[in-house]
Each structure stands twice: as C-alpha cells, then as structure tokens.
Amino acid sequence: LGNEKLYRTGYRYYTTIDPIHQAAAQEAVNAGLQEIQKMARPASEPLQAALVAIDPRTGEMTAMIGGRDYGKSQFNRAADARRQAGSTFKPFVLLTALSLTAQDKGDWTLSTIISGESISISTPKGMWTPRNFEGKNYGNMTTRKMIENSVNTATVRLANEIGLEEIIKTARASGITSTLLPVPSMSLGTFEVTPVELAYAYATIASGGIRFNPSSVSSVTTADRKSVV
C-alpha cells in the first residue's frame, strides 16, 4: 500500500488470525519452553520458540507466534528466523518418490522395501557417512517405516536413487523458497528455512496438493468500507 496509505487514519485491516487459535498457540509455546527449560542448562538469554498454524483447506494462517514475548523482542522468528529443517524435510524426499511414480517415472510406493543399512557417498570434500539417531542400525524396511522411524540412512539412500534435483523441484512446488543445493545432506534438512515457509509446504501436503501463498491479511478497506486489497 505504501507508507502514506498504510498509516492513513480510518483504514481497516482484517487478518486471518483466529483469536482462539492464537491463544492456544501462545499457551503451547509457553508450556513447551517451560518443559525444555527444566532440562536445559541455564543460559544468559531466554529460550525462544516460534509457532505457525495454517488451515490447509483455505491456506489461511490462523495463528503465529514469533517469540516468547513480543514486548521484550520484536524479532519475528516465525517469519524471519532461518534454521535447519532437519528431519522435517524428509517427507519431501518420500513425496518426490511417490510423485515420480504418479508420473510413471518410477515404481516407489509406501510399501517399497529400502535398506536402512549404513551408506557412504562420495562428495567433493570426501566420503560422507550419515548416522542414525543414537547410532541405531537398521535392515530392510518399507518407505513408510523409513518416515515413521525417521531413519537417516534409508532416507539418504532413497534420495540418492530418485535424484537430488527432483527433490528440489518437489520442495519448490510445495512452497520451500529458501536456498537448496543438490548435495547429499540436503535430504536430511541441512539447509535453512523459516517456520512460515515450512508450515506452508506442509499445508500443501495436507491440502492434497494445493499450494497457498503465505498470508495473514484477508482484506484492507477504507473508512467507508471500500475495498483496497
């Protein structure tokens, strides 16, 4: 709208934020941080968290928490903080495999058997050998179990089979806009994303494939209720 219109008296801004969802989100963030603090070492700065809730039927953002206390920190961690996606990126590896099958470019299903045994991949910086959580070892499993148990070795093996460029295409189509490079560790979420873009990418899956652009403003009107946006 530009600064002149943005601050003009009488303009009305309508958001998609649901007060009930927002209150529940704030309560969840506070409770979660309290639980973590019981186990964490004392820190000079208070722990922070972010939360984004989206209605996958409409794409409307119904809640957004950008930090512990807006009065103390105005930095919006939900929209502006970039952190490694980690295991939350793994579903896009499986989604890519299933999408290729739907396009008659493969035969991967949720019942496809894949090995969870150790794997080493050659990179420009040498051999890369991913490890599973707590050093666990796995044998053969279905791709469904791979996701359910968040098995790193099996995920990397599947990503290597279907192609890293294909995974990037799927992530982009889902809503991931941050930098992604076709390196093996990408499949384990080593690249940084914002909570908002990751939540919207998940909403694409939850909606059955409909991608929505991130938005928390439904409309803007003038004082006499004429629509501006």
N, C-alpha and C positions, 0 to 999 in steps of 0.2 A: 504493500500500500504506500510505502514511503513514509518518512517521519512526519510530514505535515498531516497526512490523513490519520496515521497511526495514533497520534496524540490529540486529535481534534475532539472537542467536547461533544458528547452525545453518541459517539459510535458505540455499537454494542457487539461484543464478541461472544459467540456461542461455541463452547467446546464439546467434545465427545466424552470428556471425563465424567464418569459416574461417581457421585459422592459416596455411595455405599462401597463401591469397589475401591475407591481411593482410600477410604478409612480402613478397610480391611488390608489393603496393601501396606499402609503405614504401620499398622499393628503387626503384620507379618515381618516386616523389615526390623522393627524394634525387637520383637521376640527372637528373631534369628540372630541378630547381633548380640543380644544378651547371652544366648546359648554359646556362641563362638567365644565370647569374652571369658566365659568360665574356664575354657580350655586353653586359651591363648596366653602368651606371655604379656606382661604389662608393656604398653607402648606409649611413646611420647605423644603420638597423635591418635585420636579415637578411630576405631574401625569404622569403615564406611560400607555402604551397600547401595544397590540400585534395583529397581523392580519395574517391569513393563508388562501390562496386561492388555490383550487385544481380543476383540470379538472376531473370530475367524469367519463369521457369517457376513459381516459388513466391512471388516478392516478397520473399524473404529478403535482408537486407543481409549480404553476405559479407565486406566489407572497408570500413573507414572510417578515413581519416587526417585529423585535424583541424588539423595543422600540422607544421612541421619537427621540433619536439622538444617533447613534452609536458612534459618536466622543466623546460623554460625558459618555456613558455607553455601554460597550461591552457585558453585560449580555443579552443573547437571551431569552426573555420572551416567545417567540412563541414555542421554543423547550424545554426550561429548567424550566420555571416557572410553578409550580403546584398550581392550585386554585380550589375551589369547583365548580363543574359543574353547580350546581343549577338546574333551570328549563330546561336547555339544555339537561339534562339526561332523562327527561320524555318521549321523543319519543321512547326510548329503552324499556320502560315499555309497551307501546302500541304495538311496534314491536314484543315483546315477545308474547303478547296475540294473535296477528294475525298469527305469525309463528306457534304457537301451534295449531291454527285452521287449518292451511295448512297441519299440520302433523296428522290431525284427533285426536288431543288430547284436543280439546275444540271447542267451537262454538262462539268465540268472533269475531265480525266484527266492522266496523266503525259505524254501526247503533245500536250496542248493548247498551241497557239502563243501566246506572250505577248511583248510588246515590252520590250526592255531599254533603250530609249532614255530620255533624260532626262525627268523628270517633276517638276512643281511642284504643290503642293497648298496651297490657302488655309487658314490657321489663324487663330484669334483674335489671334495675335501676328504675323501677316503671312504671306507666302508661304514655304513650306518646300520646299527642293530637295535631296533626298538625293543623295549622291555614291557612286560605287562605289570599291572598294579600289584605291588607286593611280591614281584618276581614270580608270579604264578606261571605254570606251564600248562598248555592245553594241547589236545589232539585234534581230531576232526570234529567239526560241529556244523550246524546249519547257519546260514547267514542271519536268521532270526536270533539264534543264541549268541551269535557274534555281537549283535547290538544289545541284547538283553544283558549280557555279561561285560559289555564294553571291552572286548578283547583287542588290544592294540595290534598284536602280531597278525591276527586274522584280517583286521581292517586294512592294514598296510598291504597285505598280500592281495586282497580284493582290489584295492586302489591301483596296485601295480598291474593287475590283469586288465582292468577296464580302461585305464589311461587317466593320467592326472588332468590333462586338458579337458576331458569330458566332465570330470568332477567340477572343474572351474565353471564350465558352461552351466551346469545344473545349479551351482551355488549362485551364480549371477541371475539366472532365471528365477530363482527363489526369492532373491532380494538382498543378497550379500553384495555390497558395493565397495567395501574396503579392498586394499591390495591383496591379491592372491597370486602366488608364483607356483609353477608346476614342479615343486620339489617334494620328495617322498614324505617328509614330515608334515606337509600340509594336511594330509588325511587325518592326522591326529590333532588338528586345530592349533598349529603353532603360529598362525597369523592372527593379527589383532582385529577385532570387530567391536562395534558398540552394542550395548544391550538392545537398543531400539531396532537396529537392522537385523540382529539375530532373532529377536522376537518376531519380527515381520516375516523373516524367512521361514520360521516355524509355522507361522499363520498360513503361509502358502501351502504347506503340507496339510495342516488341519482343515483348510477350506476345500481340499480336494484338487488343488492346483491353481486356484485363483490368486493372483498376486495383487496386493494392495500397496499403494504408496503410503509411507508413514505420514500420519496426520492426526492432530489432536484438536483441530479447529473445524467445526462443521459449517459455520457461516459468519459473515460480518454484515451488519446493517447500519444505516444512518439513524439519526434520532427519530425520524419519521418512518422507520422500519423499511426503508428501501434497500434492497439487497446490493451489497458492494462485492462480496465474494460468495 
